[in-house]
């Protein structure tokens, strides 16, 4: 091929590729029935006295039909199959992997072309932080609450993740034991004081070292919550790392 023609061919191909990237649809929705639709502009609309909906290049979809969607701000999931078909709750995917992690957000903030945070000083409070996750899914699977039972079933094919989830189980057992022990001490002291009050005709219940100890033991169970949260993070992280390594 002549050098000039070759250069022209490459230039045309490059421009065509750039144009394809510019015009390629970047917004999409996936319905609960599995149908997927793509376009160039997807926004959430909540008319007064009407059912909320998503507008994809002028085509309307009721929000209850939507399972997942992608717009200017990222990828989101509808939580209505967890709570109810009429629920208006959504979560943002802030971690993508074999196990995707989601944080619940305000759809009014993320549903438009621009982030609508209202007062600029409240911006950080209204945006996702990625500091905690309460929902997850595997691949394109259904969204689930990130509780011990669901994670245990979903990550059961990875031994390292199972070890982290066992940590959560052990913390839960320890918490129950501490609450029972603390409650037992308090109950015992109340009964003892009540018996003494009946014998002496005095009905006042006093704060004693035994009651204080029961409160401390039971209340200390809350300190284990951070350990459980850390184990949840590690379970998901090790699952994603193992899958990538393979």
C-alpha positions as CSV (number, residue, x, y, z in Angstrom):
1,X,0.0,0.0,0.0
2,X,1.2,3.5,-0.8
3,X,2.7,5.2,2.3
4,X,0.2,8.2,2.0
5,X,-2.8,5.8,1.7
6,X,-1.5,3.8,4.6
7,X,-1.3,6.9,6.8
8,X,-4.8,8.0,5.7
9,X,-6.2,4.6,6.5
10,X,-4.7,4.6,10.0
11,X,-6.0,8.1,10.6
12,X,-9.5,7.2,9.5
13,X,-9.4,4.0,11.6
14,X,-8.2,5.9,14.7
15,X,-10.8,8.7,14.3
16,X,-13.5,6.0,13.8
17,X,-12.4,4.3,17.0
18,X,-12.4,7.5,19.0
19,X,-15.8,8.4,17.6
20,X,-17.1,4.9,18.6
21,X,-15.8,5.4,22.1
22,X,-17.5,8.8,22.3
23,X,-20.9,7.6,21.1
24,X,-20.8,4.2,22.8
25,X,-23.6,4.0,25.3
26,X,-22.3,4.2,28.9
27,X,-25.6,4.1,30.8
28,X,-27.6,0.9,31.3
29,X,-30.3,-0.7,33.3
30,X,-31.1,-4.4,34.0
31,X,-34.6,-5.3,34.9
32,X,-35.6,-8.0,37.4
33,X,-36.7,-10.2,34.5
34,X,-33.1,-10.1,33.1
35,X,-33.7,-7.7,30.2
36,X,-30.8,-5.1,29.7
37,X,-31.2,-1.7,28.1
38,X,-28.4,0.7,27.2
39,X,-28.3,4.4,26.3
40,X,-26.4,7.6,26.7
41,X,-28.4,9.3,29.6
42,X,-30.1,7.6,32.5
43,X,-31.7,9.7,35.3
44,X,-34.0,9.0,38.2
45,X,-37.3,10.9,38.3
46,X,-39.7,11.1,41.2
47,X,-42.8,13.0,40.1
48,X,-45.3,14.3,42.7
49,X,-48.2,11.8,43.3
50,X,-46.8,9.4,40.7
51,X,-44.7,6.3,40.8
52,X,-40.9,7.0,40.6
53,X,-39.2,5.9,37.4
54,X,-35.9,5.9,35.5
55,X,-35.7,7.8,32.2
56,X,-33.3,6.2,29.7
57,X,-33.0,8.4,26.7
58,X,-36.7,9.3,26.9
59,X,-37.9,5.7,27.6
60,X,-39.5,5.3,31.1
61,X,-39.1,2.4,33.4
62,X,-40.9,2.1,36.8
63,X,-38.3,1.9,39.6
64,X,-39.9,-1.3,40.9
65,X,-38.8,-3.0,37.6
66,X,-35.1,-2.1,38.0
67,X,-32.6,-4.6,39.4
68,X,-29.3,-2.8,38.6
69,X,-28.4,0.4,36.8
70,X,-25.4,2.4,35.8
71,X,-25.3,6.2,35.3
72,X,-22.8,9.1,35.5
73,X,-21.9,8.3,39.1
74,X,-21.3,4.5,39.0
75,X,-23.1,1.2,39.3
76,X,-26.1,0.8,41.7
77,X,-28.5,-1.9,42.8
78,X,-32.2,-1.6,43.7
79,X,-32.9,-3.1,47.2
80,X,-36.6,-3.6,46.7
81,X,-36.3,-7.3,46.4
82,X,-34.8,-7.3,49.9
83,X,-37.2,-5.0,51.6
84,X,-40.3,-4.8,49.4
85,X,-41.3,-4.2,45.8
86,X,-42.4,-0.6,46.7
87,X,-39.2,0.2,48.7
88,X,-37.2,3.2,47.4
89,X,-33.8,2.1,48.7
90,X,-30.6,1.8,46.6
91,X,-27.0,0.9,47.2
92,X,-23.8,2.0,45.4
93,X,-21.1,-0.6,44.3
94,X,-17.9,0.8,45.7
95,X,-15.9,-2.5,45.4
96,X,-15.9,-4.6,42.3
97,X,-14.6,-8.2,42.2
98,X,-15.8,-11.7,42.4
99,X,-17.6,-10.5,45.4
100,X,-19.0,-7.0,44.9
101,X,-19.6,-4.7,47.9
102,X,-22.3,-2.1,48.2
103,X,-23.1,0.8,50.5
104,X,-26.6,2.2,50.8
105,X,-27.1,5.7,49.4
106,X,-29.7,8.4,48.8
107,X,-31.1,8.0,45.3
108,X,-31.9,11.7,45.1
109,X,-28.2,12.5,45.4
110,X,-27.0,10.0,42.8
111,X,-30.0,9.8,40.4
112,X,-29.4,12.9,38.3
113,X,-26.8,14.0,35.8
114,X,-24.9,15.8,38.6
115,X,-24.5,14.8,42.3
116,X,-27.3,16.7,44.2
117,X,-26.0,17.2,47.7
118,X,-27.9,20.4,48.5
119,X,-25.8,22.3,51.0
120,X,-22.2,22.1,50.0
121,X,-21.2,21.7,53.7
122,X,-23.3,18.5,53.9
123,X,-21.6,17.0,50.9
124,X,-19.4,14.5,52.8
125,X,-22.4,13.3,54.9
126,X,-24.5,12.5,51.8
127,X,-22.0,10.7,49.7
128,X,-20.9,7.1,50.0
129,X,-17.7,6.6,52.0
130,X,-16.8,3.0,51.4
131,X,-16.1,2.6,55.1
132,X,-18.7,-0.2,55.6
133,X,-20.7,-2.5,53.5
134,X,-24.1,-4.0,54.3
135,X,-24.9,-5.7,50.9
136,X,-23.0,-7.9,48.5
137,X,-23.4,-10.1,45.4
138,X,-21.3,-12.5,43.5
139,X,-20.9,-11.6,39.8
140,X,-24.3,-10.6,38.4
141,X,-26.2,-12.5,41.1
142,X,-28.9,-11.2,43.3
143,X,-28.1,-8.7,46.0
144,X,-27.9,-10.0,49.5
145,X,-27.5,-8.6,53.0
146,X,-24.0,-9.0,54.2
147,X,-24.8,-10.9,57.3
148,X,-23.0,-14.0,58.6
149,X,-25.5,-16.5,57.3
150,X,-25.4,-15.1,53.7
151,X,-21.7,-14.6,53.6
152,X,-21.1,-18.1,55.0
153,X,-23.1,-19.7,52.1
154,X,-21.7,-17.4,49.4
155,X,-18.0,-17.7,50.3
156,X,-18.1,-21.4,51.3
157,X,-15.8,-22.4,48.4
158,X,-12.8,-20.4,49.8
159,X,-11.1,-21.8,52.9
160,X,-9.4,-18.5,53.9
161,X,-12.7,-16.6,53.8
162,X,-14.4,-19.4,55.9
163,X,-11.7,-18.9,58.5
164,X,-12.5,-15.2,58.8
165,X,-16.2,-16.0,59.0
166,X,-15.4,-18.5,61.8
167,X,-13.9,-15.5,63.7
168,X,-17.3,-13.8,63.4
169,X,-19.0,-16.9,64.7
170,X,-16.7,-17.1,67.7
171,X,-17.2,-13.4,68.5
172,X,-20.9,-13.9,68.4
173,X,-20.7,-16.9,70.8
174,X,-18.5,-14.9,73.1
175,X,-20.9,-11.9,73.0
176,X,-23.8,-14.1,73.9
177,X,-21.9,-15.6,76.8
178,X,-20.9,-12.1,78.1
179,X,-24.5,-10.8,77.9
180,X,-25.8,-13.9,79.7
181,X,-23.2,-13.7,82.4
182,X,-23.7,-10.0,82.9
183,X,-27.5,-10.4,83.0
184,X,-27.1,-13.3,85.4
185,X,-25.1,-11.3,87.9
186,X,-27.5,-8.4,87.8
187,X,-30.5,-10.7,88.2
188,X,-28.9,-12.6,91.1
189,X,-28.2,-9.3,92.9
190,X,-31.7,-8.0,92.3
191,X,-33.1,-11.2,93.8
192,X,-30.8,-11.1,96.7
193,X,-31.6,-7.5,97.5
194,X,-35.3,-8.2,97.1
195,X,-35.1,-11.0,99.6
196,X,-33.2,-8.9,102.1
197,X,-35.7,-6.0,101.5
198,X,-38.6,-8.3,102.3
199,X,-36.9,-9.5,105.5
200,X,-36.2,-5.9,106.6
201,X,-39.2,-4.2,105.1
202,X,-37.0,-2.0,102.9
203,X,-37.8,-1.9,99.2
204,X,-34.9,0.1,97.8
205,X,-32.6,-1.5,95.2
206,X,-29.0,-0.3,95.5
207,X,-26.3,-0.2,92.9
208,X,-23.7,-2.7,94.2
209,X,-20.4,-3.9,92.9
210,X,-22.1,-7.0,91.7
211,X,-24.6,-5.1,89.6
212,X,-21.8,-2.8,88.3
213,X,-19.8,-5.9,87.4
214,X,-22.8,-7.3,85.5
215,X,-23.2,-4.1,83.6
216,X,-19.5,-4.0,82.7
217,X,-19.4,-7.6,81.5
218,X,-22.6,-7.3,79.4
219,X,-21.6,-3.9,78.0
220,X,-18.2,-5.0,77.0
221,X,-19.7,-7.4,74.4
222,X,-20.2,-4.3,72.2
223,X,-16.4,-3.9,72.0
224,X,-16.3,-7.1,69.9
225,X,-18.3,-5.5,67.1
226,X,-15.2,-3.9,65.5
227,X,-13.6,-7.3,65.4
228,X,-16.6,-8.8,63.7
229,X,-16.6,-5.9,61.1
230,X,-12.9,-6.4,60.4
231,X,-13.5,-10.1,59.9
232,X,-16.3,-9.4,57.4
233,X,-13.9,-7.2,55.4
234,X,-11.2,-9.8,55.4
235,X,-13.5,-12.6,54.3
236,X,-14.5,-10.6,51.2
237,X,-11.0,-9.4,50.5
238,X,-9.5,-12.9,50.7
239,X,-12.2,-14.3,48.5
240,X,-11.5,-11.7,45.8
241,X,-7.7,-12.1,46.1
242,X,-7.9,-15.8,45.8
243,X,-10.0,-15.6,42.7
244,X,-7.6,-13.1,41.1
245,X,-4.7,-15.3,41.9
246,X,-6.2,-18.3,40.1
